[in-house]
């Protein structure tokens, strides 16, 4: 429902879908996480290995997951003028509120 309202208001929102643990896509995600964990282990990347292990644990405990697409935008930290003037601050704040 929230997605439909946002779409009508012209707010960019991500597409989303549910992936069940009985689907082929679930298996592909699991296999990719296992390969990434193994690669991180070979490269002595402890953070990557831990992240992949936690993902695999979550997959074992779950029946489905929500896959959400990326919404393109620009980071506020990279905008030096986002809150420079009152007018631009109001526009940025209104956009964030939408």
N, C-alpha and C positions, 0 to 999 in steps of 0.2 A: 504494500500500500504506500509506504514511504517513497519507494522508487517511482511509482506512478505520479505522486504529487510533485516530486522533484522534477520529473521529466516535463510535466505540464508547466512548471515554473521556469524551465530553461536551465536548471542546475545540472551540471555534469555529474553523473553518478556512475559507479561501476556496474557492469553486468555481473550477475552472480548466478551460480548454479550449485546444486548439491551433487556430490559424488559418493556413491554407496560403496561399501567395502566388498560387494560382490561383483563389481564392474571390472572390466579389463583396464580401464584408466587407473583405478585404485592400485592394481597390481603394478602398472607401469610407474606410478609415483613411488611405490615402495621400492621397486628395483632401482630406480634412479637415486633414491636416498641412500640405499645400500652401497651403490657404486661411488657416490659422492663421499660417503663415510670412509670407504676403503681408500679412496684417493687422498683424502685429508690425512688419514693415518699414515700413508706412505710418505707424505710431505711433512710429517710431524706438525700438522696444523691442529692443535688441541681444540681450539675454539670451533673450527669446522667439524671436527669429529664429534664433539659434544653436541653441537647443534643438530647434526644428522641423526645421532643416537636418540636424542630427545624427540625428534620428529618420528622416527621409527617406533619408539615407545608409545607415542600418542596414537599412531596409526593402529597399533596392536590393541589399544584400549577403546578405540572408537568404532562406531558402525557407519559413520558418514562424515564428510567434511564439506565445508562451504568454500567454494572456489570463487574468488572475487578478482575481477580484472583490474588492471592499473588505470587510474584516471590521470591523464596528462595535465600538468599545470606548471607553475613556476614557484620554487621555494621562496618564502618571504625573506629568508636570510640572505638570499642573493639579490634582493631588490633594495637598493640603497634609498629609494624614494617612497617606499610603501607607506610610511607614516610621517613623511617629512612635513607636509602641510596638512592643515585641518581638512581641506577638501579631499586630498588623496586618502587620508586616514579614514574619513567617513565612507568613501567608496570601497576601500579594502575591507573595512569592518562590515559593511552591508553585504559584500560578496561572501565573506566568511560566514555571516549569519544565514545566508541562503543555503 
